[in-house]
């Protein structure tokens, strides 16, 4: 997914932002390609193709880095250095909420609740 030129631009920025651990992530380029694939396609983590590595590794890295603020730091570095990543839009009409999240009143319940 990531070309050699894209990875050459992105690798030093990722290394500068990622948390340092006892052992570095295995095959970071492939894992980041899996994360990008998942977000471009809107698929579930388990739908990541096998050639991009185990789905759980991509999900684990994404969640850990989200909590650690790595993605925000990486975005700021990319913007400062002027690296061209393309544009991404999120259309709110494609984000579905559960029917109970709509705020409608439940059927069969009066406005006043009876106490026993």
URZI-V12378 format. One record per run of one state. SS is the DSSP state (@ for helix, = for strand, . for the rest). FROM is the first residue (numbers start at 1). TO is the last residue. If there is no record, write none. Layout:
SS | FROM | TO
SS | FROM | TO
//
This chain:
. | 1 | 3
@ | 4 | 17
. | 18 | 27
@ | 28 | 41
. | 42 | 44
@ | 45 | 47
. | 48 | 49
@ | 50 | 52
. | 53 | 54
@ | 55 | 68
. | 69 | 69
@ | 70 | 81
. | 82 | 91
@ | 92 | 94
. | 95 | 98
@ | 99 | 102
. | 103 | 116
//
